Amino acid sequence: MDSHLAPIPEEFYSFESNQPFEACLVCKADLLSGEIDYFIEKAVRNYQEHDVSDIVYEYAICWHCAHDMNGQMSKESMQNIQDYFSEQNMFMEKLNEYNSNWQERTGDLIPDKCIITNEPKEELEEYMIYGHFRGNAMVKSSMPYLLSGKVMDEVSDLLSNQTIDQLDDFMGEYFGGPPEFEELLKPRRPVFF
């Protein structure tokens, strides 16, 4: 296998099938063909009192659809997000350190701490993981990484009303359901990195 690729960790498998995601959520493109890069985002909630976790939502999106969605975000939101992450001094350093150790890793390829706050995922009430993939492999890029619910709340606070409406429409279209379910998802909007 190419040194920039690794087997897909099971943590990035679909919860429903316990297999790699097969199709883009939006355009239904075949993700396992190896012809296009794609991204997976999963929101996880820990129930520490019961020592279990649950997937709040998950999806795979092809590079083309993620690019289109990013293009629909307001310039204000994009600039705010870029500024936020550039202010997190350790973000790029941690990503570079993680990626430089890629070939040396022998176990879990999923970071076990929030890349911004350094909090262990077991201690987080909620977190999101992001990964970059091609066919049946994980791609060594600025991903994978993990962000705590606190960081995602801070990022959500940076979004313009236009972007919030766009992301809420996305969540409603693909993850809609009873009002109490939609309220649970609202603070956790996808980011499309």
PyMOL commands that set and color helices and strands:
alter all, ss='L'
color gray80, all
select helices_A, chain A and resi 10-12+31-33+63-72+75-87+89-100+102-104+121-123+149-156+161-175+179-185
alter helices_A, ss='H'
color red, helices_A
select strands_A, chain A and resi 5-7+37-47+52-62+126-134+137-139+145-148
alter strands_A, ss='S'
color yellow, strands_A
deselect
rebuild
show_as cartoon
